[in-house]
């Protein structure tokens, strides 16, 4: 016997949704109509959503549990409060939410099938006549028999009512476990509309049109001086008054004046529309449609005046509302009436935006060009990009590397519409993003992509949504673009969204951005997303994105950049000598510097001063500062410029080091004038030197104009490059008292998520390696192994540092790696050449599978490896369920140990002496012993103590 529950209801909608709508979006959007914080929409809860569809799990009631269930992500963490929230919800509010957010997810051609399927399920469910009779009537608004005899169905009201019944009326979802298997594509497509059911999207009361409305005569010409678009807006406002009076909770009634205002506004809209003689495309379509609907409305009025029955007033009025709403939504990005192709020209405000974007980003200040911006393409050299491509063979998956040169939007689009550009500091990520923006503007006529540059360092709680944050970057260049226009451009997939600096998001906002980005990409999946970032673990949370690596400069690219740079035109011999040295020697002896555009530029500056390049990174930056401390005048040769503050270079560096360390600690990578002054006037270095006369404005002037360590742009002071902030921060930390170093180590340990690609601690270790070992590594490892020895030894070590492990088996499209939960531990591993652990030849357990991979047939009739979750029901209906060929597993070490009988083979593998983690446990303990021995005196001589 069929049962109406959330699972059977959702399965019907699942088979009738739009193709690009995921299961999570469907369930998540529905449940958020009553519980806005519901988490079903996020990818981490895909398995919970799957169990709801299969009726093997129930919806969460919001209670925190002690054991996992279908609706609980993990013990003690509830996914949703949807059951409790639905019982308190106002049905009219839920109807509006369904109308606004759920119905747009459904396939227009299958809406009738949705109603037919649900009526069939309702008809066959006996409890609706018995145990659940009153509940059904409460939420649906009528009895089962009355519903089954109904002819017209408003989809928003009908679906919202069923949703509330299945969620709020105490219906266990698991009652549908058997019946839901019968709800298949064959079942849906086999339904026939024998009852002549009529379906509309929106619930409206049948309109009663007064019979004495005054109709304008032929002399009615120009009642208003509106433009056509202004008149359409007036018509919409007039209709809104009528729409507001139709709901069950309406606060006003329609009167005769409302209907006369509506008719006159409609008449005037049609009259002005007919004057648009050059109208083409969607504008012409709207004018033709509204003219036709005006004639239909006149017919309604004629019948009303003649006292004849009128049964289509609601239908005609609804069509007029929808037509006007559609036009107003689309006109934000409609083209001008001069062209037949909507892809050839944008509306004027988007043209202005593109021009503003080009004006802003086509010139730039750099380390060498700090006084005034230089044309970007005068010196820019584009990095190549490297892509790992899986090669699937009989005995597993290997990878080959593919290089993309002369990178453009078009070449990136051939890889994916979701791209992460990863690269170390100074490699040129932000420059690449600027290049992609300019490339998109220059090729707009071909690509039709509107680029939006979105620096992520500003992302925080000030913005409610990622949409709001992105929109703020649009309006900073063109205030004419409305939210609706931007939303429509996103809905049409017309935007290139360039998120620059994922690694620069503050720790407190990182997780929120991850969630918001997932929702944003689910909402607007047809756009082009590019994220730049320093290496950021394995980007495992960004499963939709393809990671592409910026390649370091080749020798040829390095020489090209040197040729492009305008450096000391008064003494060209300096650049010539440097170029010769680079060509002959430096590309071998200082490859790491040559490959990095920023470091290469600094090399050129330091070469002028020292005629050599150091090999240690912190020495390199020290000498770079020395070179920047001496400025040059093109006409007078070298001379030492007096700083406005009157400070010596050493004292100046001490101040800057503390400013860098304080801002680094606060995760500030750019400073307003007020923020800079706040840091300056609390400097301990300034206090120690007895300096009470220098002022912040003079110091920041020297930083920007004389030392070129910062620059001012868009109301903020920016570091010339973050690597300078990192070096000076490390320098400041290296000069602190020994007893404070453990706290400094703890600071880095607690900021683990920010440390990937950051070189601050690396330089600190290079500056004072012995002190870092004694005051940071030794106490850290001592505390770790004391805890292990006090508790369960190796297992304590594993659960503390590697609580979750991932591995793969068969053919997958993921690069699986495991790093520890500790930044310091990973750093010690690297300097001791202990590699990140691998989980090889581990056993298969269904219970710990996080992703499965299958081959599907693509449009070219070739096989493609994809995540099984991405295979939709339509594909399965046509080809059947594809066979799983690869698995990715996620081990919760503590959970596995709690179930030794179930996971005995896995536990034995984790405890094997040859397992990387076990070997690391032993080797790191040996390193701890070496550190302890190193601190003991080796003799009785005074000098043995040193």
N, C-alpha and C positions, 0 to 999 in steps of 0.2 A: 504494500500500500504506500502510495506517495505521501511524503511529509513536507509541509512548509516550514523550513527552518532557515537560518542565515546562510548555511552552506548551499542548499538547493536554490534559494533566491539568488545568491551571488553567482552560482554556476551558470544560471540563465543569463545574467548580465555579462559574465565572462565570455560566453560564446557569441555575444552580440555587441561587444565593445569595438572601438576603433583598433586597428592593428598596432599602432604605436603606443597604445596604453598598456602598461604592464599590469600584472595581477596585483602587485603591491599598491600601485597608484589607484586602482579601482577600489580595493578594500579600504585603503588608507583614506581616500577622499570621502567615501561613505561614512566611515566611523568618525571622521573629523567633523561631520555635520553636527554631532552632539558632543564630541570630546576633542577640542582643538589640539590637545597635547598628545593625542593617540599616536603610538609609534609604529603601527603596522605598515606605514608607508615607507619605512627605511629598509634598506637591503639586508640589514642584519636579521630582520624578522621575516625573511622570505619563507623559511620553513614553517613558521607559525601560520602565515597566510595560506600556504599550501594545505596545512591540516584543516584549516577552516573550509576550504573548497571541497576537500575530500570527506568532511564531516567526521574526521578522526580526532578533533579537538574542539573545545568550546571557547567562546569569547571570554575575555578576562572580565571579572567583576570588580577589578581594581584592588582586590586584597593581595597583600604581599604574602607569598607562600614560602614554605620551607623546602619544597621540591619542585623541579621544573614541570611544566605542563605545556599543552599546545599553545597556550596564550601567554605564557610567561617565558621571557627570554632566558633568564637564569634564576636560580633560587634567590628570593628577596628582591627581585626587580620586576615590577609589573609593567607590561607593555601598554595597557589601556585601562581606562576607567569607563569604557563605553557603556556597559550594562547599567551601572548606577546613573550615569549622566543621561542616558536615554529615558529613564523613568521619570526624570525631572524636566525633560525637554518640552518646549512648546511646539506643537505640531506645525503650526503656521511657520514658525522659524525654520523648522527642519525642511518643510516644503520649499521655502525660498532657497535654502542651501542646496537642495537637490536640483532645483531649477538652475541655479547659478553655476554649480560645480560638478554635479554628477552627470546630468543629461548630456552636456557637451562631450563626455567621454564615450558615448554610445554611438553606434553606427546608425545613421539616419535611415538606411534601408532595412534595418532589422528591428525598429522600434515596435512595429506591429507584432512581430514574432515574440518580442519580450512579453507583451500583454497576453498574447494567446497562450504562451507557455505557462505563465504564472496563473492564469485562470484555470488551465488544465490541472495544475498541481493543487490549486485551492479546491477545485471540484472533487478531487479524489482523496482529499485529506479529511477523514471522519471526525477528528478531534475538533474541527472548526464548527461542527454541528453539536458538539457535546462538551467535553472538558474545557475547551478554549473558546467557547461560543461568545461569552461576554468580553473576553480580552480582544478577540478578533473584531468585534463590533466597536470596542472602544478606540482602537488604533486605526481601523480602516474607515470607520464612520458609518457603517451599515452592516447588515447581516450578510452571511455568505450567499444566501439565495438572492437577495437584492443585488448584490454585486454581480452575480453570474447572469442576471437578466439585464444588466446595464448595457447600453449601446455605445456611449461616448466615454472615453477615458482620457483624463488629463494626466500625462505621464508623471509630472512632478508630484502631484498629490497621491497618485496610485503607488508609485515606488516608495515615497517617503512613508506612507502608511504601512506598507508591507515591511519595510526596514524596521520601523518602530515595533511592530508586532513581533518580528523574529528576534529582536534584541531585548526589548523591555518586558515582554510578557512571560518571561521564565521558560521559553522554549529551549530545550537542550539541543545544541547543534548536532550532537552525535546521533540523534534520532534519524537523521537523514543519511547515515553511512551507507545503507543499502540502496535506497532510492536514488541518491545522487549519481550513482553509476549509470543510471538509465538516461540522464540528461546529457546527451551527446549532440554533435553537429547534425547527425541524421535525424534525431528526434526534433530538434529546433526547425530544421529546414523542411521537415515533413508536415508541419502544422498548417492547417487550412482555416481560413477566416469564414467558417460557415455561419457564424452568428452576426456577420457584418459589423464587427467591432470597428469603431472609429477612434483614432488616437491623435491627440494634440499634445504638444510639449507642456503647455501651461494651463493651469486651472483658471478659468474665468467664468463669471456668472453670465447667463444670457442677458444681453443688453436690451433695455427697453428704450427705444428711441422716441422722443416726443413727436407728436404729429404736427405741431405748429411751429417748427423751426423756420425762421426766415431765410429764404434763399436769395442770393444776390441776382439782380437782373443783368441784362446785357450791358447796361451802363456802368456796371462795376468793373473798373479797370485797375487802377493802382491804389489799393487801400494803404499800402505801406511803401516805404523807401528802402526796404531791406534788400541786401544782396540775396542771391539764391540760397547760399549756405546759411545766412542769418535767418532766412525764412524757414528753412528746414529745422533749425534749432527752436524757433518759436513753435512750430508744429509739434516737435517732440515735447516741449514743456507743457503745451496744452493737453496733449494726450496723457501725460504723466498724471495730471490732476484726475483724469477719468480712471486711469489704471489704479491709482491709490484708493479709489472709492469702491473697487470691486471685491476686495478680499473680505473674508468673514470678520476680520477685526478692523474694518475700515473706520476711520474717524470722521469722515464726511460723506455726504450724499451728492450724487450727480444732479445738477439742475439744468434748466433749459439754457441758461447762459453758457454753461460748459459746452453743450452740444453745438450752439451757434458759433462759439469761438473755435471749436474744433473744425466745423465745416468751413468757416471762412479761412482758417489757416491752411487747410487742405486745398481749398480752391486757389488761394494765392500761391501756394507751393507749385501747383500744377501750372498756373499761368506763367510764373517766372521760369519754370522748367522748360516750357515751350519756347521761351526766348533764347534758350541756350542752343543756338543754331549749330554751333561747332562741336557740340558734345559728342564724345566718343567713349569707348570702353565702358567701364563700370558706371561712370556718370550717366551715359546715355541709357544703360540698362535700368538704372534707378528711375530716371525720368519716365521711361516707357512703362515701367511697372507701376509707379505711383499714379500715372495717368489712368491706367487700366483699372486700378483699385478705386480711384476717384469715381469712375463711372459705375462701379459696383456699389459704392456707397450711395450714390444718387438713386440707384434702383431701390436700395433699402429705404431711403427717405420717401420715395414715391409710394411705395407699398404702405409705409407707416401713415402718410397723409391720407391715403385712400382707405384706411382702417382694414387693410388686408394683413394676413398673418405674416410675420417676419421671423424666420428661424435661422437666418445666417448672419445677423448683425454682429454677433461675437466673432464669427469666423473672419468676416471682412475687416472688422476693426483690428483683430489680432494680426492679420496679414499686413495691415498698414503700419502698425507698431513695429513689427519685425522688419519690414522693409526700411523704415526710417532708421531704426537702430543699426541695421546692417550698413547703411550708407554712412552714417555718422562715424561708425567704428572704422570703416575702411578709408574714409576720405583723408585721414591723417597721413597716409602714405600713398594716396592716389597720385597719379601723374597729372601734369597739366593737360589741358584739352588739345594741345597741339600735336600729340602723337597717338598713334593707334596702339603702340606697344607699351604696357605698363612697366616693362623692364628697361625702357630706354631713358626715361627721365624721372627723377624723384621730385617730390613736392619741394617748394622753394626753401622751406625750413631745413629739410635734410640736405639740400644743396649747400645751404649756409653752414651747416654742421660739418660737412665734408671739407669745405674750404677752411673753416676754423681749425679743424684737426690737422690739415696739411700745413697751415701757417704755423701752428704751435710746434709740431714735431719735425719739421723739415730743417730746423737749425738747432744747435745744441752747444752748451758749454762743456768743456772737458778739462782734464788736468792741464793740458797745454794751452787751451783756449778759454781761460777763465775770465778774461776781461770782457769779451763779447762773444755771442754765439757765432758758430761757423756753420755753413751749409753742411748738413749731415752727410750727403753723398760725396762731398769733396774729399773725405778721408775714410769713410766707412769701408771695411772689408768684411764680407759675409763669411761666417763660419760654415763649414760643411756640417751635415747632421748624419748621425749613424743610427741605424735601425736594426734591431735583432729580429730576424724572421725565423719562425719555427719551421723546421723541415721534418716531416713525419715519415718515418721509415718502418720497416717491418719489426725492428727491434727497439723501437722507442723514438723519442723526439730529440733531434739535435738542432742547433741554431746556426744560421749563417748571418753575416753582417752585410748590410747594404748601405751604401753611402749616397746621400742626397747632396748635390752641389748646387750652387746658385739658387738657394732656397727661396721659394715664393709661396704665396697662398695656394696656388694651383698645385704645386708639387707636394705640399703638406696634405692637401685634401685627398690625394691619392693613397695616403697612408690611413687616415682616419679623420673624422670630424671632431674627435676628442683627443687632444694631444697635450702631453706634458713635455716641455723642453727642459731637460736637466743639464746642469753644468756647474762647475765649481766657480767660486768668486772671481770676478774679473774676466771671465771667459767670453763675455759678450751677450748674456741672455737678454738684458734690458735693451741693448742695442738691436738685437735680433727682433724683439717685439716691436720696437719703433720702426724697423725696416718692414715688418709685416704689415703694420698699419699704413705706412706710406705706400707700400706695394698695393694694398687693397684700395686705397683712394685712387691711385693712378690707373688701376685696372677696373674701376667701378663699372664702366660700360660693358665690360665682358663678364665680370664675376657677380655684380649686383650685390655686394656684401657691404654692409655699413659697419665700419670698424669702431670698436669702443675700447680705449685703453684704460685698464682698471688697476691701478697700483694697489696692492693688498696691504701695504704697511699701514694704511689708515683704517683698515677694517676693524670695527669694534662694536660695542653694544649701542652706539649712538644711532645705528640704523636698524630698523625692525626686521628688514628682510634683505637678501642679497639683491633682489630687484631694486629696492630703494637705493642701495649703495651704487649699483651700476648706473641707475638713472641719474644719480647726482653727478657722475662723471660725464654723462651726456649733456646735462644742462649747464655744466661749467663751460662748455664750448658753444652751446646754443640754447638759450632760455626759451626759445619759441617752441621747442618740441615738447608735447604734452606726454603725460604718463600713458594715456591711451594709445598715442601714436607709437611710443616705444614698445608697449606691450604688443601691439599689432605687428610691428616689425619682427619682434621675437616669435610671435605665433606663426608668422609666415616663413620663419627660418632665414631671415635676411641679415642677420647680424654676425659679425666676427668679434667674439668677446676675448680680449687679450688680458688675462689675469696675470699681472707681473709681480713676482716675488712671493710665492707661496710660503717660503721659509721666513718671510719677514712678518708674518702675522703673529701677534702676541700670543703667548702660551695660553692665556685665559680665553682667547677667542678661536683657537685653532680647531677644536672639536666642533664648535658651532658652525664655523665656515664649512667644514667637511659635510655636516648635515645639510646646511643651506644649499651648498653646491649640488648635492645629490638631488634635492627637491627641485632646484632651479633647472638642472639638466633634464629631469623627468618632465617638467612642465614645458620646456622649450627645446625638445631634443633635436630639432632640425637645423639648429644654428651651428656655427663653427666655434669650438672652444679650444683655446690655447692657454696653457698655464706654464709660466716659467718658474723654476725653482732650483736652488742648490740641491745636491743629493739629499734625499729625504727618505731614509730607510729604503723600502722597496716599493713605495707608493701603493702598497697592497690595498689600502682603503679606497683608492681611486680606480676601481675595477673596470669602469667604462673607458678609461683613458689609455691610449697607447703612449708608452714612454719612449721618447727619442732623445738621444744624447748629443749635445753640442760637441763637435770634435775640436780638439786643440788646433791651433794654427799649424799649418805645415810651414816649412822653411820658405816656400814660395809666397804664402800669404803673409808671413812675417815681413819679408822684404817689401811686399806690396804696401803694407801699412806704413813702414818707415818711409817709403817713397811718397806716400800720400800726406804724411804729416808735415806741416809747415813749422820748421824748427830752426831758430837762429838764422834767418835769411841773411843777416849781416855777416855771418861766418859759416858758410855752407860746408867748409872743410870738416866741421865737427860731425855733421850727419853723414858725410861721405866716409869718414874714418869708421864710424860706428857701423855703417852698412857693410863695409868691407870686413870688419871684424866679425860681424854676425854671419856673413856669407862663408867666411873661412873657418871660424873657430867656435863662436858662441852657440851655434845651433847644435854642437856636440857637447860642449862643456856646461852649458846652462839651458839645457833643453826645456826644463819645466818653466823657466822664465820666458823663453822665446815663444812658447806655445800659448801663452796667456796675453791677450792684447793689452790689458791694463799694466801688467808687469813689464811687458815689452816697452811700453811708453815710459814707465818709470826708469827702466834701464837706460833709455836714451838720455834722460835727464841726469841720472847719476854718472853716466859715462863722461858727460861733459865735465863734471866736477872731479871725478876720481880716476878717470881713464881705465877703470876696471869694474867688474861686476862680482859682488860676493856670492857665495853659494848657499849660505844659510839665510832662511827667509827673514828672521828677525834682524839680522845684520843688514840685509838688503833694504829693509824699511828704515832702519836707523840711518843708513847712508842716503836713502831717498830724502829723508827729512833734512839731512845736512845740505843736500843739493837744493832743496826748495827754500832753505833759509837764506840762500844767496840768490837774489834776483838779478836779472841782466837787462840793461837798457840797450836797445838795438843800435843806437847811435854812439854810445859812449863805451861799449864793451862792458866787462864785468865790474861791478861795484857793489858794495854792501849797503843795502837799503836800510835806513833807520826805521825801526818799528814805531808805530804811533803810540804804543804803550810804553816805549822806552825799555822794554824788558830784554834781557839777554836771550839768546837762542835756547840755552839750557833751561832757564827759568820758564820761558815760554812753553817749552816742551813739557815741563813738569805740570804746568797748569792744564795743558791740553790733555795730558795723560789722565788726570783726574776727571776732567769733563767727560772724556771718552768712557772711562770705567763707570762713572755714575749713570750716564745715559745708556750704556750697554746693560748695566744691571736692571734698569727700568724698561729695557726693550724699546728705547727711543732711538730711531735711526734718522730722524730729522727733528728740528726744534724750532718752535716759534720764538720770536724775540723775547717774549716773557719767560718762556721755559729756559732759554739760554741764560738770561740774566739770573734766574733763580739758581741754576747750577753754579754760575760764576761767583756769586756773592757768598756761597757756603763752602768754597774750596778750602780744604785744610792746607794745601800747599801754599795758597795765598796768605793764609793766616800764619803759617810757619815762617814765611819770609818777611813778615811784618809789613806787608803791602796793604795800605789802606787808601791808596791814591788812584790806582788804575781802575778804570770803569769798564763794564761789560761791553758797551758799544764800541770802545776803542779796541778792545781785545778781539771782538768778532770781526771788526774791520780788518785787523791784521791777518786773521785767519783766512779771510776771503780774498783780500786784495794783495797782500804781501806774501803770505805763505801758501796760498792756494790749497789749503787743506779742507776748506768748506766753500760752498757757494750759496747764494741766495736766489731762490726761485719760488714763485707762487706763494709768497708770504711766509716762507720757512727757510731755515738754514739746513742745508744738506751736506753730509760728508762727501768729499770728492769721490771717495769709494769706501764702502763699508770695511774694506781690508785695513784702511788707516785707523778706523775706530778700533778694530780688533788688535792691531799691533800696539797702539798706545794703551789700550786697556791691559794687555798682557804686560807691557812695560811697567805700568803703575802697580799691578799686582806683584810683580817680581821684586819691587822695592819695599814691600811691606814686611813687618816683623814676622819672624819665623812662626811664632805662636798663632798668627792669624791665617797661616796657609791652609790649615785643616778646614777652616770655615770657607775659605775660597774654593777648596776642592769640593765641599758640600754644595756650594752654589752651582758649580758646573754639573754635579751629579743630579741636582734637582731640576735642572733645565735640559734634561736629556733630549727632549723632542726638538730643541732648538739647536743642538750642537752638530747636527749632520751638515758637513760642508763648512763649518765654522772653524777657523784656524787659531782662535785666541789661545786655547789651552795648549795646542801644539807649540805655539811660539813661547808660551810661558815655560813649558817643559824644556825647550831648547835653551832658554835664557838661564834657568837655574835647575838643571836636571837633578842634582844631588839633593837639593832642598825639597823638590817636588816628591822625590822618592821617600825621603825621610818623614816629611810632615803631611803628605797627602796619601801616597800609596800605602805606606807602612800601617798607619792607623786604620785605613779603609779595609785592607786585607786582614789585619789582625782581628778587627771586629767581625768581619764576615766569617772567618774560620773558627773563631770562638763560639759564635752562634751555631755553626754547623756541628762542632764537637759537643756542644751542650745538648743538642737535640738529636737529629737523625743523620748526621754526617752528610754524605753525598746527596741523599734525597732532599735534605733541607736546602743544600746548595742549588739543586735543580729547581725546586719549587720557588725559590727566592729569585733566581736569576733567569730561569727559563720556564716560567709557569705555563706558557703556551708554546707548543712546538708545531710547526707545519711541515708536511712532506707530501710528495706526490708519487703516483704510481701510474704507469701506462702513458698515454698521450694526453698532454694538457697544453693549454696556452698560457700558463703562468710560470713566472720565474720565482721559485720558492727558496727563501733563505731564512735563517734564524740568527738574530742577534740578541744579546742579553738585555735585561731590563735596566742595566747599569751603564751609564756613560763611562765612568772611570774604569770599570772592569773591561769594557770593550777597548778602551785606549791602552790599558796595560797589555791586553792580548796583542794588539797591533805592534807595540814596540818590542814585544817578545816573539813576534812572528808566529803567534798562535791564531789560526784562522777561525772564522765563524763556523759553527758546527753544522754538519749535514746529517740528515736522517735517511740513510740508504738501506734498502732491503728491509723496510719495516712492513709489518703485516697489514692486511686489509680488515677493517671493521666498518660495517655499515653505519654504526652509531656515531662515528667521528668524522664522517665524510662532510666536508663543507661545500665542495663543488664537484660536479660531474661534467665530463666533456663527451661530446658525441660528434659524429660527422653528419652533416646535412648536405643536401643537394642545393646548390645556389642557382641563380638565374642563368648561369652559363653551363648548367648541367655538370658542374665539377663539384668535388667534395670539399667542404670547408669545416674545420674544427671549431666548434662553438661551445659555450657553456650551455648545458642542458636546460637551464632555467630560461634561456632566451628562445627556446623552440616553442612557438605558439601552437594553439590548438588547431588552427587551420592547416598548418604544416603536417601535424600528426594525423589529421583527418585524411590528407592527401597521400602521405607516404608511410603512415604508421609511426610507432614509437621507435626512434633510432637507438641503436645499441650503444651502451656506454663503453668508451674505450680508454677513459682516463679518469683518475680520481685525485682530488686534493683533500688532504686530511688535516684536521686541527685537533691536537691533543691538549686537553686540560690535565696537566700532570697530577694535580691533587685529586681530581675526579677519578682518573685511571687508578691511582693507588687505593682509593676507597673501594674499588671493585676488583680485587685480585683474581677472583675466579673468572670473571668475564674477560679480563685483559691480561691474562697470565703471560701470553706470548709477547705482548707489547712491553710488559714490565721487565721481562727477561732481556729484551732488546735494549731498553733504556739503561739497564744495570750492567750491560756487557762492558768489560774492560776496554774493548776496542771502539766503543761508541765515543764520538768526539767530545761530548760533554764530560764523560768520565775521565778521559785523558786530560782534558783541560783542568778538571778539578785537582788532579794529581800534580800536573805541571805548575799550576798557579800556587799551590801550597809550597812547592819547591822554591819558586821565586820569592815567596814570603820569607822562607828560611834564609835565602841569600841576602835579602834586605836586612833581616835581623842581625846576621853575622856582620854585615857591612858597618853596622852602627857600633859594634864592640871594639874597644881599643885592642891593638895587636901587640902591644909591648908596654914597658914601664917608662919609656922615654917621654919627655914632655912633647916631643914632636910626633910621637905615636898617637897623641890625643887629637891632633889637628886633622 
